[in-house]
Amino acid sequence: MAFSEEELAYLRSQPLARLSTVSADGQPDVVPVAFEVDGTGFWIGGGATVVHTRKVRNVAGGHDQVALVIDDLVSMEPFIARGIRVYGHAGAPQERVGMVGPGVYLRITPTVSWSWNLAGEPVGARWYEAVRRVHQVHSGGGSNIPG
């Protein structure tokens, strides 16, 4: 199952996400990232120096399980938070032209996602129940990065 139209509209309205990867020694690492969503998955990356970042090194080192959170705070009074959490797999680094121009990007393929407080008008005292989706996993291409 892909993201709903409501979820896609929300994802496309947000400029930042937080990406969690895992290092070879099991240490989780979370960083803010710009992202693109193409309807079924995400692209994270940028210029040529991104290959030297911890997130890309973690994935290139064989630790492809990732988590991504896209959220925002609509209001403090009443408190209204909304967002989408994604568990998935990152593909090997790929050269492509993306949101910040040509560079190296990771393709994130969701396996499970949860969204909350996206339905209808923003809520305050009552929160909408989280929506859980299981995503169909498609096989992706490998790296075209030399070396």
N, C-alpha and C positions, 0 to 999 in steps of 0.2 A: 504494500500500500504506500502511496506517495503522500506528501503533505497535502492538507486540505487547502482550498483557495484562501481561506481566512489565515491559515498558518503561513502560506507563501506571501501574502500581502504584508503580514507582520514582519517576516524575515527580511523582505525587500525594503522595509522602512527603517531598519536598524543598521547603523554603520559599524558596530563593533560586536565581537563575540569574545568569549574566553575559551581557549583550547587547552585541554589537558592531555599530555603525553606521559609516557613512562620511560625512564632511562634503563640502561642495561643492568644497573644494580637495584632496580625496583623503585627508585625515587620518583614520585609524581612531580610533574612540572606544569604549572598553569601560567599562561600568558595571554594578554589581550591581543587580538588579531583583527584585521580587516578581513572581510569574507565576501564571497559571492555565492548565491544559491541559484541553481539552474533548474529547479523543479524537483529533482530527485536527490541531489547531493550538494556538496559545498566545495569551493576552491579557496584555499588559504595559501598566501605566499606573497611574492613580490620580486624585487630586483635580484641581481646575481648574488649578492651577499647573503641571501636567505639560506643558501646551502650550508652556511657555517653556523646557523642558529641551533640551539638545543633541540627545538621541536623537530626540525628536519633530521638532525643527527639521530634522535631517538627513533624516528620512523625508519630511516635508512638502515638503522642497526637491527631491524627486525621486530621492533615493538610497535606493531601497527594498530593496536587497540587505543582508541581515543574517546574523549568526551568533549562536547561542545555545549556551551550555554550562551544563549542570546536572551537578554532580559532588559527590562527597564522599569523605572519607578514612575508611575503615572501621577501619583499624588501622595503626600505625606498625611494630609488631613481631608478625607479619611485615607488610611494607608492602602494604596492600591499598587501591587506589583504584578507584572505579567511576564511571560517568557516561554521559551522552548529549551528543553534539555535534550541532547542527542547523544546516544552511544553509537559507536560505529568503528569503522576501519579506515585507516589512511593508506592510500596507494603510494607507490614509489614516487619520488620527486619527478616532475615533468616540466619541460620547457614549454611555455605557451604565452599567449598574450592575454592578460587578464585585467582585472579592475585597476591595477596600478601600472599597466603597460606590460612590456615583455619581461619575462623573468622565469623563476622556478616556483612551481606551485605544487601543493599536495591536494589530491582529490580525497575528500572525506565522503565515504559511503555509509549512510545511516543504517543501523540494524533495528534500533528501537528509539522512539522519541516520546517525550511527554510535553504537552503544552498546557498552560493554565492562564485563566482570566483573559482569554482572547474573544470569547463569545459575547456578542451584544455590547451594551453599554458597560463602561468600567464599573466594577463593583467596589464596595467598601466593606460594609458589615458582613456581606455574604460573598464567599469566593466560589467561583465556578469550579466544579470538579475537574481534576486534571484529566486530559485525554491522552491515552496511551495508544501508540501506533507501532505495529511491527512492520518494518520495511522489507520489501523483497530485495534480496541481495543480488546484484548483477556483477558478473566478473568484469574487471577493468583491465586496462592496459598496464604494462610495466613502465619502467623508467626509460627515458631516452636521454638521460644525463650520462655522458661518458664517465667511465671510471672508477 
